[in-house]
Amino acid sequence: MTNAPWKLQKEQNMFAYILREHGKFTLHYFTTEMSLVNFEIIEACINPSELLLAVSQVIPSQTITRAIISTSSQEKRRRKLNSHIIVALVIAMNFWSGDSIVDVFKNLIHGLSSLQIPFLIRWKIPVSSSITEARQRTGAAVMTRLFEMVAKPLANVLTPGAFLGGLRIMAMDGTVFDVPETETNARVFGYPGTRPGTNPAFPKARLVFLVEAGTHLIIDALCSPYRIGERRSALKLLRSIDSSMLLMWDRGLHSFKMVNAVIKQKSHFLGRVPAHVKFEVVKTFKDGSYQSWIAPDGESKKKGATRISVRIIEYVIEENGTEKTYRLITDLMDISNFPALLLASEYHQRWEAENTLDELKVHLNGRKIPIRSKNPREVVQEIYGWLLGHYCLRCLMFQSAALKNISPLRLSFTGSLRVIRRAIPEFQRQINNQLDINIYYSWLISEILDLEIPLPQHRSNPRVVKKARSKFKSKKRSHRSNGTLRQQLSFQILRKAS
């Protein structure tokens, strides 16, 4: 006899089944109908300060209010979607990056709206066009101002891997994002260059950022059109460094202007040098490095700049059986506190900037086109909301790791993201309860602290990508919005059956 059920009877929408399980027969009843109740749909009554309670230790509601006032972004009359709600929504867009903007709004207010269910009340959700208009009304200045107010380095001397010889390790890097192909986005951000006879797929926005290597906290960033190079934006980001920092950069950012600007900030640097740049050996140090100088470029020379004394470190790394020479440039002349071997090994912490990009572009926002906004102002607004969302996650991970005296990089980023998604509605549901919010914050920190991962293996991966093959031709710009209308089918009777 099989384990399939047999229907015995149907009476008043009630079914009875006998199911054999492990040699025993069990009688099951269930109904096919249930009485549904009607809900009253009303306009949502939202207190903006209650939306992001889960991350209020990172971005307090009062800070959002100050950012709105300082940029004159407050609404001129009372609105259902006020500026404070939109700021919270733009940040939350990155916690649920795979959802539509309406679904993101539902997720953001889910805890508050669920409190109305016992009263048979449902909140009316605004449509996507209303949210878009509210985003356009709020603008991008409030998001950039909020990021400036919130983002700052947090590591201390007890944070593993965050300092070298008493200097805070910072890294600088840049990347580009695809933005939706609209006329305004194309005009403002521009396209990258392509081979003759081909067209680029999407306009691109460029982002250059400064990150604290030991915590992956992005403390400053600059968004610009694609045509503005990384070096130009990197010089502007030096506003956020000071004498307590050691700034690392890749060979693409090396220039006399960069070295000179860092020294003017009274900071320190350690960067890789391109292969074509030559240095004169002025003095050799005991550790194998040598003193040299870097000459000013033509523009800097006209402004009175003179050559700068630097230290060059050359070392060889074997990659796939071949030896590759690396050269580093620094202003740290003390070989006793900063020997060449130490600087060469610690320089590879610059790759923490690449890992931060992976968190930002792959795990926090896994969309095929990461930016969803179709107008330039909203693109900038969304990018800085993206940076704020990443900062919230990394800040909570830092606070959790500090309790256990481990590196924040030992905690799972994707796991922490899932914890935040669960915590946002959970914090909202406790508003009416007379409980200390610190209890739920402690629960949040404990949930993140449970996500400790093993120590990273010492390995490297080639910078390659495997592309899927397709029998179809590549999509061109002429193919977009060029579909044919469906045609009415017609049939002709050729022969009738006898």
HUZIMO-V952694 format. One line per field, one symbol per residue. ss: DSSP state (H for helix, E for strand, - for the rest). Layout:
BEGIN
ss: ???
END
This chain:
BEGIN
ss: -----EEEEEE--EEEEEEEE--EEEEEEEE--------EEEE----HHH--HHH-----HHHHHHHHHH------------HHHHHHHHHH--------HHHHHHHH-HHHHH--HHH-EEEE---HHHHHHHHHHH--HHHHHHHHHH------------EE--EEEEEEEEEEEEE---HHHHHHH-------------EEEEEEEEEE----EEEEEEEEE----HHHHHHHHHHH----EEEEE-HHH--HHHHHHHHH---EEEEE----------EE-----EEEEE---HHHHH-----EEEEEEEEEEEE--EEEEEEEEE---------HHHHHHHHHHHHHHHHHHHHHHHH------------HHHHHHHHHHHHHHHHHHHHHHHHHHHHH---HHHE-HHHHHHHHHHHHHHHHH-------HHHHHHHHHHHHH--E------------------------HHH-------------------
END
